[in-house]
Amino acid sequence: MNPLPETLTTARLHLRCPVIDDAGAIFRSYAQDPQVCRFMIWVPHASVAVTEDFMASCVAAWASGSRKAFVITELGESEPIGMLEARMQGSTVDIGYVLAASHWGRGLMPEAIQSLTVAALQSPEIFRVQATCDSENTPSQRALEKAGFNREGRMERYTVHPNISSAPRACFMYAKCR
């Protein structure tokens, strides 16, 4: 059984399960934006069909319980502005996230991360929520810190960020535990 709720609501955001029909809006909003994709582990989507395939994988993973990729919308709106994925790893939830550039700098991602983290750590079987980010991705580091995460260390040659280099790059590990 997956310990995470089906939806999360914050003061400004609603996080919900993905649907394939989100693909067009996600493609237009950020999936093809090189600026947004710079520190992602995926390249900008070349077409909405690529985004549709990704959304289909998210829907299937949600159903299996292996990961939950929450679509983020502003409260009262239906248009996706980002995603926050929770990957179940035993007593740990590993997260990844993306937000449309038009919504950067408003504190929305820390709000989403904090909401998911609180929900996860309320589950008796979850003791840790963690995330990694490129050592040069200062905005991502700040989002995690604002969400109450602690930097635990630097891991050399850890993750390939294909939009920067084909070689693995240094990343920071962040976590919040109970």
C-alpha positions in Angstrom: 0.0 0.0 0.0 1.2 3.5 -0.9 1.4 5.7 2.2 0.9 9.0 0.2 -2.5 10.6 -0.3 -4.1 10.9 -3.7 -4.2 14.7 -3.5 -2.5 17.4 -1.5 -3.7 21.0 -1.0 -1.6 23.9 0.3 -2.5 27.6 0.7 -1.7 28.2 -3.0 -1.4 24.9 -4.7 -3.3 21.7 -5.5 -1.3 18.5 -6.2 -3.1 15.7 -7.9 -2.6 12.5 -9.9 -1.6 12.9 -13.5 -3.8 12.3 -16.6 -2.6 11.9 -20.1 -4.7 15.0 -21.1 -2.2 17.1 -19.0 0.4 16.5 -21.7 -0.4 19.4 -24.0 -0.3 22.0 -21.2 2.8 20.5 -19.7 4.6 20.5 -23.0 3.7 24.2 -23.6 4.4 25.2 -20.0 7.8 23.7 -19.4 8.6 20.3 -20.9 10.2 21.8 -24.1 11.8 24.7 -22.3 15.7 24.4 -22.3 15.9 26.8 -19.4 13.6 24.6 -17.2 15.3 21.4 -18.4 18.9 22.5 -17.8 19.4 20.5 -14.6 16.8 17.8 -15.4 17.9 14.2 -16.1 15.9 14.3 -19.3 16.2 16.4 -22.4 13.6 19.0 -23.5 10.7 17.2 -25.2 10.8 17.5 -29.0 7.0 17.1 -29.4 3.8 16.7 -27.4 3.9 13.0 -28.2 7.0 12.6 -26.0 5.1 14.4 -23.2 2.1 12.1 -23.8 4.4 9.0 -23.4 5.8 10.4 -20.2 2.4 11.1 -18.8 1.3 7.6 -19.7 4.3 6.2 -17.7 3.3 8.5 -14.8 -0.3 7.2 -14.8 0.9 3.6 -14.9 3.4 4.1 -12.1 0.7 5.8 -10.0 -1.5 2.8 -10.5 1.3 0.4 -9.5 2.3 2.4 -6.5 6.0 2.5 -7.5 6.0 6.3 -7.8 3.5 9.1 -7.6 4.1 12.0 -10.0 1.8 14.7 -8.6 0.7 17.4 -11.1 1.0 20.8 -9.5 -1.7 23.4 -10.3 -2.4 26.8 -8.6 -5.4 26.5 -6.3 -8.6 27.0 -8.2 -6.9 26.5 -11.6 -6.6 23.3 -13.8 -3.5 24.2 -15.9 -0.4 22.3 -14.7 2.5 24.5 -13.7 4.9 21.7 -12.6 5.2 18.2 -11.1 6.5 16.7 -7.9 7.4 13.0 -8.1 7.6 10.7 -5.1 9.5 7.5 -5.7 8.9 4.8 -3.0 12.1 3.2 -1.7 11.2 1.2 1.3 11.1 3.5 4.3 12.4 6.4 2.1 10.6 8.6 -0.4 12.9 10.0 -3.0 11.6 13.1 -4.7 12.2 15.0 -7.9 10.5 18.1 -9.2 10.1 20.6 -12.0 8.3 24.0 -12.2 7.5 26.2 -15.2 9.9 29.2 -15.4 7.0 31.6 -15.4 6.3 30.5 -11.8 9.9 30.6 -10.5 10.8 32.9 -7.5 7.4 32.8 -5.8 8.1 30.0 -3.2 5.7 27.6 -4.8 8.0 24.6 -5.1 9.1 24.7 -1.4 5.4 24.9 -0.5 4.7 21.8 -2.6 7.8 19.9 -1.3 6.9 20.7 2.3 3.3 19.5 1.9 4.4 16.2 0.4 7.1 15.7 3.0 4.7 16.3 5.9 2.3 13.8 4.5 5.0 11.2 3.9 6.5 11.5 7.3 3.1 11.1 9.0 3.0 7.6 7.6 4.4 5.1 10.1 6.5 3.3 7.5 8.2 6.4 6.1 11.2 7.8 8.0 13.0 9.8 5.4 12.2 12.0 2.4 15.3 12.8 0.2 16.3 14.6 -2.9 19.4 15.2 -4.9 20.2 18.2 -7.0 23.2 19.3 -9.1 25.8 21.1 -7.1 25.4 24.2 -9.4 21.6 24.3 -9.1 21.3 27.0 -6.5 17.5 27.5 -6.9 16.8 23.8 -6.3 19.1 23.9 -3.2 17.2 26.9 -1.9 13.8 25.2 -2.5 14.9 22.2 -0.5 16.3 24.3 2.3 13.1 26.4 2.5 11.1 23.2 2.7 13.1 22.2 5.8 15.6 19.8 4.3 19.2 19.5 5.5 22.1 19.1 3.1 23.8 15.8 4.1 26.7 15.7 1.6 28.1 16.1 -1.8 28.3 13.1 -4.1 30.9 13.3 -6.9 30.2 11.9 -10.4 26.6 11.1 -9.2 24.1 12.1 -11.9 24.1 12.7 -15.6 22.4 15.9 -16.5 22.3 15.5 -20.3 21.6 19.1 -21.0 24.9 20.1 -19.5 27.2 17.1 -20.0 27.3 13.4 -20.8 29.5 12.8 -17.8 28.1 12.3 -14.3 28.2 15.5 -12.3 28.5 16.3 -8.6 25.2 16.5 -6.7 24.1 17.4 -3.2 22.0 15.0 -1.1 19.2 16.6 0.9 16.9 15.0 3.4 14.3 15.5 6.0 13.8 12.7 8.5 11.7 11.9 11.5 
